Amino acid sequence: MDLQQYVIDYGYWALFIGTFLEGETILVIAGFLASRGYLELPWVVVTAFLGTFAGDQTFFYLGRLKGIAFLEKRPLWHSKTDKVFDMLRRHQIKVVLGFRFLYGIRNVTPFVIGASRMHPGKFFVLNFLGALVWAIAVGFLGYQFGHLAESMLGQAKKYEIYFLGVLIAVGLFLFWRSTRKSAK
């Protein structure tokens, strides 16, 4: 089976799982693949929205259930969680709407919001809106990146596997770097 067939068969599932857990890089890659014709941009946006929304709702409820007791057992997380708690005290609505765009604290934020005891209905509505805006904006960014690459290189079809490789390598590097920083 070739790469194109793997993307067609498993691309949306990989996007859903990737956005459930993290998000940005996998969504940019999916947007790029949509610009190349392997995926459909509307379904990329819908899948990314569902993945990030479901993931954030899950981590919010884990935060409500395990909350502060869980965080107290993880001193390495305190620098990030303290930032989120501070931002929540000052700008609660803005944080919930925009945390997906904040590199470095994106993963821990829904858990901390849950631990902060925000009302679940309020989080649901704000999370829905934030996830929708994020999925459209980042998906479209990846899509435009694909078109930009094609216009810069002419016949990008010959080079798309290299672009995809570079995007994956950058994504893996950023993931590795963020996990390494978390471990410190």
Disulfide bonds with the S-S distance in Angstrom:
none
